[in-house]
Amino acid sequence: MLLTIDVGNTHTVLGLFDGEEIVEHWRISTDPRRTADELAVLLQGLMGMHPLLGMELGDGIEGIAICSTVPAVLHELREVTRRYYGDVPAVLVEPGIKTGVPILMDNPKEVGADRIINAVAAVDLYGGPAIVVDFGTATTFDAVSARGEYTGGVIAPGIEISVDALGVRGAQLRKIELARPRSVIGKNTVEAMQAGIIYGFAGQVDGVVERMRKELADDPDDVTVIATGGLAPMVLNESSVIDEHEPWLTLIGLRLVYERNVSRL
């Protein structure tokens, strides 16, 4: 079994692969204050419930692949792999790791590891040109060329960030449930805010993707648009440009990067 861990700013997603098939997944909050020992206990609690794994930490785990946008968590996970999974090959996505995707950026080290991993999975699953829209703490748009190169992207405030900002800065507004309203024209404050968030972000996605398509390919229709991230289902049915929804895109990319690097360990 391969354990994949995608550490985002808000949530950490874990996936368990049996070959190419993801057989289990978990989502937990990302807390940079957790120590390596606390993370090990958390992992044991989650994986100890799975019938294909043993009760002892590490039983049944044959490899680990990790990417993180939070340096403090990556540091502690590095210690987890060293102390609790010492005999298990581990790939941590950082400079020097082979991804197979050239990064055509002014400073490739600035690009978040998760965005590169998404590009790896997009190329493998759908080929290029492609655009990955990841609905997380930020909404990111990542462009992959027809040759499988990471060519750049767009970063916009995420859905939850926008909801929080409205609640904090609006004197008569409050944090609301993220749900589809009855209609675009809200009949009360909550529905009006929901409409603004859901349809506003759908419009943002459509507008940004259309502009990116024109820069990415001579024929914009050749570009495959893939949605991923925990908040993607909020926008999927309202956007007109999304071709594919792959909720485990980052985990799939981690599996691919692990396979490309494990022979070098």
Backbone bond lengths (Angstrom), bond angles and torsions (degrees), N, CA, C in turn:
res aa  C-N    CA-C-N  psi(-1)  N-CA   C-N-CA  omega(-1)  CA-C   N-CA-C  phi
1 M - - - 1.469 - - 1.535 109.72 -
2 L 1.322 115.70 139.91 1.452 121.81 176.21 1.523 108.77 -107.27
3 L 1.323 117.02 126.57 1.459 122.86 176.46 1.520 108.34 -97.01
4 T 1.331 117.07 122.77 1.460 121.96 177.58 1.525 108.78 -113.56
5 I 1.332 116.47 139.38 1.470 121.73 -176.19 1.520 108.37 -133.36
6 D 1.320 115.92 119.53 1.466 122.88 178.22 1.528 107.95 -112.81
7 V 1.328 116.48 107.00 1.464 121.58 -177.33 1.522 109.24 -94.78
8 G 1.331 116.66 111.53 1.458 121.97 175.12 1.513 110.74 -101.30
9 N 1.321 116.34 176.01 1.464 120.02 -178.41 1.528 112.75 -66.13
10 T 1.326 116.92 -31.81 1.464 121.00 -177.37 1.519 112.24 -106.97
11 H 1.332 116.88 -46.28 1.466 121.34 -177.70 1.527 110.62 -126.15
12 T 1.328 113.85 154.04 1.459 122.22 172.52 1.524 107.57 -114.89
13 V 1.336 115.76 127.22 1.463 120.97 -179.16 1.517 108.29 -110.55
14 L 1.324 115.52 130.91 1.454 121.94 179.31 1.521 109.00 -117.02
15 G 1.315 116.20 139.85 1.457 120.74 177.91 1.509 111.05 -133.87
16 L 1.318 115.55 145.21 1.461 122.18 179.67 1.523 107.98 -115.23
17 F 1.327 115.85 120.70 1.463 121.21 -177.96 1.524 111.06 -107.10
18 D 1.320 115.00 135.23 1.455 122.61 168.20 1.531 105.22 -111.34
19 G 1.331 116.48 97.47 1.453 120.29 -170.26 1.515 109.32 69.05
20 E 1.343 117.02 -126.06 1.458 121.18 179.66 1.522 112.40 -93.74
21 E 1.304 116.91 -0.82 1.473 120.69 -176.11 1.524 110.88 -99.54
22 I 1.331 116.15 129.52 1.459 119.93 173.96 1.530 108.03 -83.64
23 V 1.331 115.05 118.39 1.466 120.13 -172.94 1.532 112.59 -103.56
24 E 1.332 116.96 -14.24 1.464 119.43 178.22 1.522 108.25 -158.44
25 H 1.316 116.37 152.00 1.457 120.46 177.67 1.520 109.66 -151.01
26 W 1.323 115.51 153.52 1.459 122.36 179.49 1.519 108.88 -140.48
27 R 1.331 116.60 152.39 1.463 122.67 174.84 1.527 108.43 -129.52
28 I 1.320 116.12 124.79 1.466 121.33 179.70 1.526 108.37 -129.88
29 S 1.328 116.27 163.89 1.460 119.72 177.10 1.522 109.89 -73.47
30 T 1.318 115.96 146.16 1.461 121.21 175.41 1.522 108.78 -88.06
31 D 1.323 116.34 121.68 1.463 121.50 -179.94 1.525 108.58 -128.99
32 P 1.332 118.11 105.59 1.470 120.41 -177.94 1.517 113.54 -66.01
33 R 1.339 117.17 -8.38 1.466 119.83 179.39 1.528 112.43 -85.90
34 R 1.321 117.89 -12.48 1.460 119.97 -179.73 1.525 110.59 -66.96
35 T 1.307 115.58 136.64 1.454 120.56 177.15 1.532 109.99 -87.25
36 A 1.326 115.48 169.92 1.459 120.38 178.16 1.522 111.03 -58.90
37 D 1.313 117.24 -39.79 1.466 120.41 -179.98 1.528 111.42 -65.80
38 E 1.323 116.46 -40.52 1.466 119.32 177.75 1.527 110.83 -65.34
39 L 1.321 116.78 -40.07 1.464 120.12 177.99 1.525 111.08 -64.22
40 A 1.321 116.99 -38.37 1.459 120.58 178.97 1.526 111.13 -63.82
41 V 1.327 116.61 -41.30 1.470 120.60 177.68 1.529 110.18 -63.83
42 L 1.324 116.31 -41.37 1.463 120.63 179.16 1.528 111.09 -63.22
43 L 1.321 116.73 -43.97 1.460 120.55 178.38 1.523 111.19 -62.76
44 Q 1.319 116.39 -41.61 1.461 119.82 179.65 1.520 111.24 -63.32
45 G 1.345 115.93 -39.67 1.461 119.70 179.22 1.518 112.46 -64.43
46 L 1.326 117.08 -39.93 1.459 120.86 -179.52 1.525 111.65 -72.15
47 M 1.317 116.00 -51.10 1.461 119.65 -173.27 1.523 112.48 -78.08
48 G 1.327 117.47 -20.42 1.458 119.96 177.39 1.514 112.86 -66.41
49 M 1.341 116.51 -17.43 1.469 120.42 179.67 1.517 112.34 -86.38
50 H 1.344 117.36 -10.10 1.460 119.10 -174.98 1.526 110.86 -85.81
51 P 1.338 117.76 131.06 1.471 120.62 -174.77 1.524 114.24 -65.64
52 L 1.335 118.70 -21.24 1.456 120.87 -178.18 1.526 112.72 -87.44
53 L 1.333 116.51 -4.85 1.457 120.30 -178.83 1.517 110.10 -116.69
54 G 1.334 115.82 154.94 1.459 120.26 177.69 1.517 111.38 -79.67
55 M 1.321 115.90 172.57 1.456 121.17 -178.50 1.519 112.24 -76.58
56 E 1.332 117.57 -26.22 1.457 120.55 -179.63 1.525 110.52 -79.77
57 L 1.343 115.78 144.50 1.448 120.54 -179.66 1.529 110.18 -59.78
58 G 1.302 116.67 125.76 1.464 121.50 178.73 1.512 114.24 98.95
59 D 1.333 118.02 -15.71 1.460 120.27 180.00 1.536 110.03 -61.35
60 G 1.318 116.51 124.74 1.456 121.11 176.93 1.513 114.70 85.83
61 I 1.334 118.73 -8.09 1.465 121.96 179.10 1.526 108.59 -90.49
62 E 1.331 115.47 118.34 1.458 120.66 -177.57 1.523 113.10 -104.56
63 G 1.321 117.20 -10.45 1.452 121.18 179.15 1.521 110.50 -166.37
64 I 1.342 116.36 157.27 1.463 122.22 -179.67 1.519 108.42 -136.52
65 A 1.339 116.81 136.16 1.464 122.61 174.88 1.523 108.23 -130.64
66 I 1.332 116.28 130.73 1.462 121.30 -172.85 1.525 109.96 -134.21
67 C 1.339 116.03 136.59 1.461 120.26 164.62 1.524 107.74 -132.63
68 S 1.324 116.70 149.76 1.460 120.19 -175.06 1.517 110.79 -148.68
69 T 1.342 115.59 140.35 1.457 121.43 171.73 1.525 110.53 -98.95
70 V 1.334 116.63 2.59 1.467 121.79 -178.61 1.523 107.98 -118.87
71 P 1.334 119.06 102.70 1.464 121.26 -174.69 1.526 114.25 -55.83
72 A 1.328 117.62 -37.32 1.462 119.69 -178.41 1.525 111.17 -63.92
73 V 1.316 117.30 -39.01 1.461 120.71 179.52 1.523 110.38 -71.03
74 L 1.327 116.88 -39.38 1.463 120.21 178.25 1.525 110.49 -60.12
75 H 1.322 115.99 -39.57 1.477 120.28 178.55 1.525 110.56 -60.81
76 E 1.324 117.39 -44.90 1.466 120.88 -178.26 1.531 111.13 -70.97
77 L 1.323 117.24 -36.50 1.468 119.37 177.43 1.526 111.03 -67.38
78 R 1.311 117.05 -32.67 1.459 120.16 174.84 1.537 109.75 -60.61
79 E 1.324 115.85 -40.14 1.461 120.38 178.31 1.533 111.03 -69.36
80 V 1.338 116.71 -35.42 1.467 120.14 176.67 1.522 110.17 -60.41
81 T 1.333 116.69 -47.25 1.466 119.24 -178.87 1.530 111.18 -64.33
82 R 1.323 116.87 -35.74 1.466 119.99 -178.53 1.526 111.30 -72.17
83 R 1.335 115.55 -44.21 1.471 119.17 -171.94 1.517 113.29 -85.10
84 Y 1.336 117.20 -38.55 1.457 119.99 -172.05 1.532 113.60 -107.40
85 Y 1.333 116.84 -17.81 1.467 120.45 179.39 1.526 109.92 -128.95
86 G 1.301 115.65 42.82 1.457 120.70 -172.58 1.515 115.02 -58.21
87 D 1.324 118.13 -30.25 1.467 121.86 -178.40 1.523 113.24 -94.02
88 V 1.340 116.98 1.86 1.460 121.46 -175.93 1.532 109.38 -101.63
89 P 1.336 118.96 126.86 1.476 120.36 176.60 1.530 110.43 -58.37
90 A 1.323 116.69 131.52 1.466 121.80 -178.69 1.520 110.06 -129.93
91 V 1.328 116.16 133.72 1.461 122.83 176.87 1.525 107.72 -116.48
92 L 1.320 116.76 117.05 1.456 123.02 174.89 1.520 107.71 -106.32
93 V 1.332 116.67 122.39 1.456 120.67 -174.51 1.527 109.52 -74.44
94 E 1.322 115.53 114.38 1.456 123.73 -179.63 1.525 107.30 -159.99
95 P 1.326 119.50 173.44 1.463 120.28 -179.70 1.532 111.87 -52.08
96 G 1.326 115.55 134.16 1.458 120.95 -178.49 1.509 113.53 103.61
97 I 1.341 116.70 -16.11 1.460 120.59 178.35 1.525 109.42 -80.20
98 K 1.324 115.81 135.02 1.457 121.57 -179.59 1.525 109.91 -79.27
99 T 1.348 116.51 120.33 1.464 120.84 178.28 1.517 112.15 -110.70
100 G 1.326 117.74 -26.12 1.454 120.84 -175.96 1.509 113.86 84.88
101 V 1.353 116.95 1.43 1.459 121.51 179.67 1.528 109.11 -116.92
102 P 1.343 118.75 111.02 1.474 120.88 175.49 1.528 110.44 -63.04
103 I 1.337 116.91 139.75 1.457 121.89 -178.00 1.520 108.79 -108.62
104 L 1.324 116.77 107.68 1.465 122.15 -176.60 1.530 109.52 -95.35
105 M 1.329 115.75 68.16 1.462 122.14 -179.33 1.523 109.29 -124.45
106 D 1.355 116.73 157.75 1.459 120.38 177.73 1.523 110.67 -57.63
107 N 1.338 116.29 -41.63 1.458 121.79 177.14 1.528 108.24 -135.85
108 P 1.333 117.75 94.38 1.472 120.45 -176.34 1.524 113.65 -56.25
109 K 1.337 118.23 -26.83 1.464 120.76 -178.33 1.527 112.62 -69.11
110 E 1.343 116.65 -16.39 1.457 119.96 179.59 1.526 112.61 -76.97
111 V 1.310 117.28 -20.35 1.465 121.00 -174.17 1.527 109.91 -75.09
112 G 1.321 116.92 130.09 1.459 121.20 179.25 1.519 111.87 -59.50
113 A 1.320 115.78 140.13 1.464 120.39 -178.00 1.518 111.84 -58.41
114 D 1.330 117.21 -37.16 1.464 119.89 -178.76 1.519 111.60 -65.01
115 R 1.332 117.18 -32.45 1.459 120.14 -178.87 1.526 110.80 -71.13
116 I 1.312 116.36 -37.93 1.465 119.65 176.08 1.525 110.29 -67.21
117 I 1.318 116.40 -41.86 1.464 120.55 179.55 1.524 110.61 -63.06
118 N 1.339 117.12 -38.81 1.467 120.26 176.01 1.523 110.96 -61.28
119 A 1.330 116.13 -40.09 1.461 120.04 178.88 1.527 110.94 -64.34
120 V 1.326 117.05 -39.51 1.469 121.62 177.49 1.526 110.22 -57.56
121 A 1.338 115.78 -48.95 1.463 120.18 -178.74 1.518 111.78 -66.88
122 A 1.342 117.01 -39.27 1.463 120.38 -179.33 1.532 110.94 -61.84
123 V 1.336 116.35 -44.20 1.467 120.30 179.34 1.525 110.51 -62.60
124 D 1.336 116.77 -42.70 1.459 120.53 -177.74 1.528 111.95 -67.67
125 L 1.333 116.58 -41.01 1.470 120.12 -174.96 1.524 113.32 -83.42
126 Y 1.342 116.75 -37.68 1.455 119.55 -169.77 1.528 113.82 -126.52
127 G 1.325 117.97 -11.44 1.450 120.18 -175.76 1.519 111.28 74.32
128 G 1.331 115.98 -176.31 1.451 119.97 178.94 1.519 110.07 -119.97
129 P 1.318 116.76 164.76 1.466 127.45 0.78 1.530 111.23 -75.45
130 A 1.334 114.82 153.28 1.465 119.81 -178.07 1.522 109.74 -152.03
131 I 1.319 115.01 157.03 1.464 122.59 173.42 1.517 107.23 -127.77
132 V 1.332 115.94 127.92 1.460 121.49 176.32 1.524 108.62 -103.32
133 V 1.324 116.81 123.46 1.464 122.06 175.46 1.524 107.24 -107.72
134 D 1.332 115.36 113.76 1.461 121.45 -176.05 1.522 109.04 -109.75
135 F 1.343 115.31 114.62 1.458 121.40 -177.67 1.529 109.52 -92.95
136 G 1.308 116.20 90.67 1.463 121.49 179.69 1.509 109.96 -126.92
137 T 1.339 116.82 -145.31 1.460 120.70 176.44 1.524 109.72 -55.48
138 A 1.326 115.85 -43.78 1.461 122.40 166.70 1.519 107.74 -109.07
139 T 1.317 116.40 156.24 1.464 120.21 170.45 1.515 106.62 -96.22
140 T 1.332 116.11 116.13 1.460 120.07 -177.15 1.527 110.15 -112.35
141 F 1.320 115.03 145.37 1.461 123.14 177.74 1.530 106.58 -121.87
142 D 1.315 117.82 117.82 1.457 121.43 -176.05 1.519 110.42 -119.55
143 A 1.334 115.56 131.71 1.458 122.09 -174.34 1.523 110.96 -102.93
144 V 1.327 115.67 133.16 1.460 123.09 176.55 1.520 108.10 -121.72
145 S 1.326 117.05 129.12 1.457 121.15 -176.75 1.517 111.39 -76.91
146 A 1.332 115.47 173.24 1.460 120.87 177.53 1.517 111.42 -62.89
147 R 1.331 117.48 -23.25 1.469 121.88 179.05 1.527 112.42 -91.33
148 G 1.328 116.48 6.36 1.459 119.53 178.21 1.508 114.27 80.63
149 E 1.333 117.44 24.67 1.463 121.69 179.47 1.527 110.19 -97.34
150 Y 1.327 115.85 142.74 1.464 120.17 172.80 1.521 106.86 -82.22
151 T 1.342 117.12 113.93 1.466 120.43 -171.87 1.523 113.97 -103.94
152 G 1.317 118.90 -6.02 1.464 120.94 179.80 1.515 111.31 136.00
153 G 1.317 115.74 -169.05 1.459 117.65 -178.04 1.510 113.64 -176.69
154 V 1.313 114.59 -166.10 1.464 124.06 -176.85 1.525 107.55 -133.80
155 I 1.331 116.77 141.62 1.465 121.89 175.74 1.523 107.61 -123.66
156 A 1.332 116.63 125.25 1.459 122.53 178.70 1.523 109.40 -127.57
157 P 1.335 118.26 156.97 1.468 119.83 176.17 1.521 110.82 -56.97
158 G 1.325 116.75 140.96 1.454 121.22 -179.10 1.522 112.77 -76.82
159 I 1.315 115.39 169.72 1.470 120.88 -177.64 1.524 111.06 -62.40
160 E 1.330 117.68 -48.92 1.461 119.88 -177.18 1.523 111.35 -66.74
161 I 1.343 117.53 -36.06 1.460 120.43 176.67 1.529 110.11 -59.45
162 S 1.318 116.78 -42.55 1.461 120.91 -179.22 1.522 111.82 -66.50
163 V 1.323 116.60 -40.41 1.463 120.25 176.84 1.524 110.49 -62.24
164 D 1.332 116.18 -45.49 1.469 120.17 179.59 1.526 110.84 -61.89
165 A 1.331 116.72 -41.51 1.465 120.42 -178.56 1.527 111.33 -63.71
166 L 1.327 116.99 -40.15 1.461 120.02 177.70 1.527 111.04 -61.83
167 G 1.332 115.67 -42.10 1.460 119.68 -179.05 1.515 112.91 -67.29
168 V 1.341 115.85 -33.93 1.467 120.14 -177.43 1.527 111.43 -80.09
169 R 1.342 117.14 -42.40 1.456 120.67 -172.29 1.529 113.68 -93.29
170 G 1.320 117.96 -14.85 1.464 120.63 179.12 1.516 110.53 -95.01
171 A 1.317 117.55 116.92 1.465 121.32 -173.98 1.528 112.32 -60.97
172 Q 1.334 117.37 -34.94 1.459 120.36 -178.00 1.525 112.07 -108.60
173 L 1.339 116.11 15.79 1.463 120.60 179.51 1.515 109.76 -110.40
174 R 1.325 116.20 161.41 1.455 121.16 -178.79 1.517 109.00 -144.38
175 K 1.322 115.41 166.66 1.455 118.60 177.58 1.523 109.09 -68.49
176 I 1.328 115.83 137.48 1.458 121.12 -174.21 1.523 110.84 -121.96
177 E 1.327 114.72 164.89 1.454 120.09 173.00 1.526 109.05 -73.21
178 L 1.330 115.68 136.09 1.461 119.78 177.22 1.525 108.34 -80.48
179 A 1.314 116.32 99.87 1.464 121.70 -178.63 1.517 108.71 -148.31
180 R 1.338 115.29 156.08 1.462 120.60 179.00 1.529 109.17 -73.92
181 P 1.351 117.96 126.38 1.464 120.13 179.80 1.530 111.33 -75.63
182 R 1.325 115.80 171.55 1.458 120.30 -179.01 1.524 111.52 -66.00
183 S 1.300 117.52 -31.96 1.465 121.84 -179.15 1.516 108.85 -154.69
184 V 1.328 115.64 168.15 1.462 119.69 178.03 1.525 110.35 -65.60
185 I 1.315 116.98 -40.53 1.466 120.75 178.62 1.524 108.45 -84.58
186 G 1.332 116.53 104.83 1.456 121.02 -176.10 1.518 112.48 -69.88
187 K 1.340 115.20 142.59 1.468 120.70 179.44 1.526 111.67 -96.48
188 N 1.316 117.08 -3.32 1.468 121.92 175.52 1.521 107.38 -152.62
189 T 1.321 116.62 173.46 1.462 120.85 -174.31 1.523 112.16 -62.06
190 V 1.330 116.89 -41.75 1.464 119.92 -178.93 1.522 110.41 -62.70
191 E 1.342 117.16 -47.63 1.466 120.19 -179.86 1.527 111.40 -65.21
192 A 1.317 116.62 -35.61 1.461 119.69 178.54 1.528 110.62 -64.69
193 M 1.329 117.18 -40.08 1.464 121.02 177.74 1.521 110.93 -68.99
194 Q 1.332 116.50 -41.13 1.470 119.74 177.86 1.523 111.21 -61.49
195 A 1.328 116.50 -42.02 1.458 120.55 179.17 1.526 110.34 -64.12
196 G 1.317 116.40 -42.14 1.454 119.51 179.72 1.517 112.16 -62.56
197 I 1.326 116.48 -40.17 1.457 120.70 -179.34 1.536 111.09 -71.82
198 I 1.320 117.29 -54.60 1.470 121.19 -174.02 1.527 111.23 -65.41
199 Y 1.336 116.60 -54.08 1.463 119.27 -176.18 1.525 111.23 -76.55
200 G 1.320 116.16 -29.31 1.462 118.84 176.49 1.512 111.70 -65.54
201 F 1.328 117.56 -43.52 1.460 120.26 178.98 1.521 111.46 -70.80
202 A 1.329 117.36 -36.01 1.465 119.26 175.73 1.519 110.50 -60.83
203 G 1.336 116.38 -42.37 1.461 120.22 177.32 1.519 111.87 -65.00
204 Q 1.328 116.10 -38.15 1.470 119.75 177.28 1.524 110.93 -62.31
205 V 1.326 116.05 -45.66 1.461 120.16 179.61 1.522 110.65 -60.45
206 D 1.325 116.64 -47.98 1.467 119.92 -178.65 1.527 111.11 -61.22
207 G 1.330 116.93 -42.98 1.458 120.30 -177.71 1.514 112.91 -67.61
208 V 1.336 117.05 -45.73 1.461 120.79 -178.95 1.526 110.54 -66.35
209 V 1.332 116.80 -44.57 1.463 120.29 -178.35 1.521 111.09 -63.23
210 E 1.316 117.98 -41.57 1.463 120.40 179.89 1.530 110.69 -60.30
211 R 1.324 117.18 -41.04 1.459 120.04 178.69 1.529 111.37 -68.85
212 M 1.329 116.38 -39.69 1.458 119.34 179.16 1.523 111.60 -65.88
213 R 1.320 116.67 -39.72 1.471 120.95 179.85 1.527 110.83 -57.10
214 K 1.334 116.28 -42.18 1.461 120.09 -177.33 1.523 111.68 -66.35
215 E 1.326 117.20 -31.32 1.459 120.38 178.31 1.526 112.29 -82.87
216 L 1.313 116.31 -24.56 1.466 120.67 -171.37 1.526 113.16 -87.33
217 A 1.337 117.25 -29.79 1.466 119.45 -174.66 1.522 110.58 -147.17
218 D 1.322 115.77 150.26 1.458 120.53 176.39 1.524 110.72 -62.90
219 D 1.330 115.66 -37.23 1.462 121.02 175.48 1.526 107.94 -112.02
220 P 1.336 119.19 104.18 1.467 121.87 -177.59 1.526 113.50 -54.79
221 D 1.337 117.22 -26.66 1.465 120.18 -178.90 1.531 112.25 -69.41
222 D 1.341 116.81 -14.44 1.459 120.15 178.83 1.524 112.45 -77.17
223 V 1.327 117.56 -12.23 1.463 121.94 -174.82 1.529 110.05 -86.65
224 T 1.325 116.00 125.28 1.468 120.90 175.77 1.522 109.14 -89.78
225 V 1.320 117.06 130.11 1.466 122.37 -178.79 1.526 108.68 -107.92
226 I 1.327 115.81 119.80 1.466 121.90 -175.67 1.524 109.49 -114.71
227 A 1.316 116.63 129.06 1.460 121.79 177.19 1.517 109.74 -101.90
228 T 1.329 115.92 141.06 1.460 121.57 175.82 1.525 108.33 -149.75
229 G 1.324 116.92 178.54 1.459 120.54 -179.62 1.512 112.24 99.39
230 G 1.327 115.43 154.97 1.458 120.86 -173.51 1.518 114.99 -63.35
231 L 1.333 117.71 -26.72 1.466 120.27 -177.02 1.530 112.82 -99.19
232 A 1.318 117.60 4.62 1.461 120.50 -179.23 1.534 113.22 -56.72
233 P 1.349 119.90 -41.30 1.467 119.08 -178.40 1.531 114.13 -58.69
234 M 1.346 117.71 -21.31 1.460 120.11 179.35 1.525 111.83 -66.70
235 V 1.333 117.21 -27.15 1.467 121.22 -171.55 1.520 112.71 -112.72
236 L 1.329 117.71 -18.62 1.465 121.60 -172.17 1.521 113.21 -49.74
237 N 1.318 117.40 -49.44 1.461 120.53 -173.64 1.525 113.13 -76.74
238 E 1.341 116.60 -11.09 1.465 119.90 -177.89 1.521 112.48 -103.31
239 S 1.316 117.59 -12.40 1.461 121.25 -179.69 1.526 109.97 -93.29
240 S 1.325 116.03 144.54 1.463 120.71 -178.87 1.524 112.71 -101.91
241 V 1.350 118.14 -0.24 1.466 119.66 -172.43 1.528 113.63 -111.77
242 I 1.312 118.72 -10.47 1.460 121.16 -175.55 1.530 109.97 -80.03
243 D 1.331 114.99 125.47 1.464 120.77 -179.14 1.520 112.67 -95.02
244 E 1.328 117.11 -37.31 1.463 121.73 -174.94 1.517 110.06 -135.34
245 H 1.340 115.12 146.30 1.456 120.62 172.74 1.520 108.19 -120.52
246 E 1.336 116.45 116.49 1.455 121.34 178.64 1.529 108.63 -126.89
247 P 1.340 116.84 95.26 1.477 119.84 -175.61 1.514 113.86 -64.02
248 W 1.342 118.00 -23.41 1.466 120.37 -176.65 1.524 111.57 -107.34
249 L 1.323 117.10 29.35 1.466 120.99 -175.89 1.532 111.51 -57.64
250 T 1.319 117.69 -45.58 1.467 120.45 -177.78 1.519 110.90 -66.73
251 L 1.320 117.68 -39.56 1.455 120.27 179.08 1.526 110.78 -65.96
252 I 1.324 116.42 -38.86 1.470 120.12 176.89 1.526 109.78 -63.39
253 G 1.333 116.35 -42.48 1.455 119.99 177.09 1.512 112.40 -61.29
254 L 1.321 117.62 -38.13 1.465 121.37 176.98 1.523 110.94 -64.02
255 R 1.329 116.49 -40.09 1.470 118.96 176.75 1.524 110.94 -61.24
256 L 1.316 116.67 -43.13 1.464 120.83 -179.54 1.529 111.61 -64.66
257 V 1.322 116.53 -43.12 1.471 120.00 179.81 1.529 110.34 -66.76
258 Y 1.321 116.40 -37.74 1.466 118.96 176.44 1.524 110.50 -59.43
259 E 1.328 116.03 -46.53 1.469 119.98 -178.74 1.523 111.88 -63.36
260 R 1.325 117.83 -31.68 1.461 121.61 -178.96 1.536 112.18 -79.75
261 N 1.318 117.17 -15.63 1.458 119.64 -175.62 1.518 114.92 -115.83
262 V 1.335 118.14 -18.22 1.464 119.67 -171.76 1.515 111.25 -64.04
263 S 1.318 118.17 -31.60 1.463 120.17 -179.79 1.524 111.93 -70.30
264 R 1.356 116.15 -16.51 1.447 119.98 -178.67 1.521 112.24 -91.87
265 L 1.349 117.45 -8.57 1.463 120.04 -176.55 1.515 111.28 -76.18
